[in-house]
């Protein structure tokens, strides 16, 4: 019960205080859009996407007309295609790994906050751990929810029977981020 209360209260407090965060996000977004770095990065990204499209077009062309293209050239195109696909897969897995590490660090940082809202003296805060925290999408106000998941190791101390049970709780609250539009 204390775990559910702590997780639920933490989600409510975070959800209720999301409006100032959303306002800071909007101001930062506006400043970024008007910065030189943003323009430069957008230019680099568009050039990279354009180059990728040209490479894919060349690969498609070589597949369609492979009977008229020399084998040595086809082999080079296939090697390039395999390498490009490997790099794209590696980039995707690296991005996912970085997101997972960031979420883990955020969960670790949120653990003391959730522990402070337990309100029960018998709950050992060292055994409480936030396992996941999800923040709202500030660009999509219709899907703005705070999610907090936590677990607590509870030790049963019954004579002749010692068992540790992992209690898990999850709370989802709608974040207050202003109007619906």
C-alpha positions in Angstrom: 0.0 0.0 0.0 2.8 2.4 0.8 4.5 1.6 -2.4 1.4 2.4 -4.4 0.9 5.6 -2.5 4.4 6.8 -3.1 4.4 6.0 -6.8 1.0 7.5 -7.3 1.8 10.7 -5.3 5.0 11.1 -7.2 3.2 10.9 -10.5 0.6 13.4 -9.4 3.2 15.9 -8.2 5.2 15.6 -11.4 2.1 15.8 -13.6 0.8 18.9 -11.7 4.2 20.7 -12.2 4.6 20.0 -15.9 3.3 23.3 -17.1 6.4 25.3 -16.3 8.6 22.6 -17.9 6.4 22.9 -21.0 6.9 26.7 -21.1 10.6 26.4 -20.8 10.6 23.7 -23.5 8.7 26.1 -25.9 11.1 29.0 -25.3 14.1 26.7 -25.8 12.5 25.3 -29.0 11.9 28.8 -30.3 15.5 29.9 -29.6 16.9 26.7 -31.2 14.8 27.2 -34.3 16.3 30.8 -34.7 19.9 29.8 -34.0 22.8 29.4 -36.5 23.5 25.9 -35.1 20.0 24.8 -35.9 20.3 26.1 -39.5 23.6 24.4 -39.9 22.4 21.1 -38.5 19.2 21.1 -40.6 21.4 21.7 -43.7 23.7 18.8 -42.8 20.7 16.5 -42.1 19.0 17.4 -45.4 22.2 16.8 -47.4 22.8 13.5 -45.7 19.2 12.4 -46.4 19.6 13.6 -50.0 22.8 11.6 -50.4 21.1 8.5 -48.8 18.2 8.8 -51.3 20.7 9.0 -54.2 22.5 5.9 -53.0 19.3 3.9 -52.6 18.2 5.0 -56.1 21.5 3.8 -57.5 21.1 0.5 -55.6 17.6 0.1 -57.0 18.8 1.0 -60.5 21.6 -1.6 -60.3 19.1 -4.3 -59.2 16.7 -3.5 -62.0 19.4 -3.4 -64.7 21.9 -5.9 -63.3 22.1 -8.0 -66.5 23.6 -5.1 -68.4 26.0 -3.9 -65.6 29.4 -5.6 -65.3 29.7 -8.0 -62.4 32.6 -6.2 -60.8 30.5 -3.0 -60.5 27.5 -4.9 -59.2 29.7 -6.5 -56.6 30.8 -3.0 -55.4 27.2 -1.8 -55.3 26.2 -4.9 -53.2 29.2 -4.3 -50.8 28.2 -0.7 -50.4 24.5 -1.6 -49.8 25.5 -4.2 -47.1 27.8 -1.6 -45.5 25.1 1.1 -45.6 22.5 -1.3 -44.1 24.9 -2.4 -41.3 25.7 1.3 -40.4 22.0 2.2 -40.3 21.3 -0.8 -38.1 24.3 0.1 -35.9 23.1 3.7 -35.6 19.6 2.6 -34.7 20.8 0.2 -32.0 23.2 2.8 -30.6 20.4 5.3 -30.4 18.2 2.8 -28.6 21.0 1.9 -26.2 21.6 5.6 -25.4 17.9 6.1 -24.8 17.8 3.1 -22.4 20.8 4.3 -20.5 19.3 7.8 -20.2 16.0 6.3 -18.9 17.9 4.2 -16.4 19.7 7.3 -15.1 16.5 9.2 -14.9 14.9 6.4 -12.9 17.8 6.3 -10.5 17.5 10.1 -10.0 13.8 9.8 -9.4 14.2 7.1 -6.7 14.9 9.5 -3.8 11.9 11.6 -4.8 9.6 8.7 -4.8 11.1 7.4 -1.5 10.5 10.8 0.1 6.8 10.5 -0.6 6.3 7.1 1.0 4.9 8.5 4.2 5.4 5.2 6.1 8.1 4.7 8.7 8.4 1.0 8.3 9.3 1.2 4.6 13.1 0.8 4.0 14.0 3.4 1.4 17.1 1.4 0.4 14.9 -1.4 -1.0 12.8 1.0 -3.1 13.9 1.5 -6.7 12.2 3.4 -9.5 12.6 1.1 -12.6 11.1 3.3 -15.2 9.9 6.9 -15.7 8.1 8.2 -18.8 7.7 11.9 -19.6 4.9 13.4 -21.7 5.3 14.3 -25.3 5.3 18.1 -25.1 4.6 18.4 -28.8 1.5 16.3 -28.6 -0.8 17.6 -25.9 -3.4 14.9 -26.4 -0.8 12.3 -25.3 0.8 13.9 -22.4 1.2 11.4 -19.5 3.7 10.9 -16.7 4.5 7.3 -16.0 6.4 6.0 -13.0 7.1 2.4 -12.2 8.8 1.3 -9.0 9.6 -1.9 -7.2 10.2 -2.8 -3.5 12.0 -5.8 -2.1 9.9 -7.2 0.7 11.4 -9.8 3.0 9.0 -12.3 4.6 10.3 -13.3 8.0 8.1 -16.3 8.9 9.7 -19.0 11.0 11.4 -21.7 8.9 10.4 -19.8 5.8 12.4 -16.8 4.4 11.4 -15.4 1.1 11.9 -12.2 -0.7 9.1 -10.9 -2.8 9.4 -8.1 -5.4 6.5 -5.8 -5.3 5.9 -3.7 -8.4 3.7 -0.7 -8.9 3.0 1.7 -11.8 1.2 5.0 -11.8 0.1 7.0 -14.9 -1.1 10.6 -14.6 -2.1 13.1 -17.2 0.3 16.0 -17.2 -1.0 19.5 -17.0 0.7 21.2 -20.0 -1.9 23.9 -20.8 -4.5 23.8 -23.6 -5.3 20.8 -25.8 -4.1 22.5 -29.0 
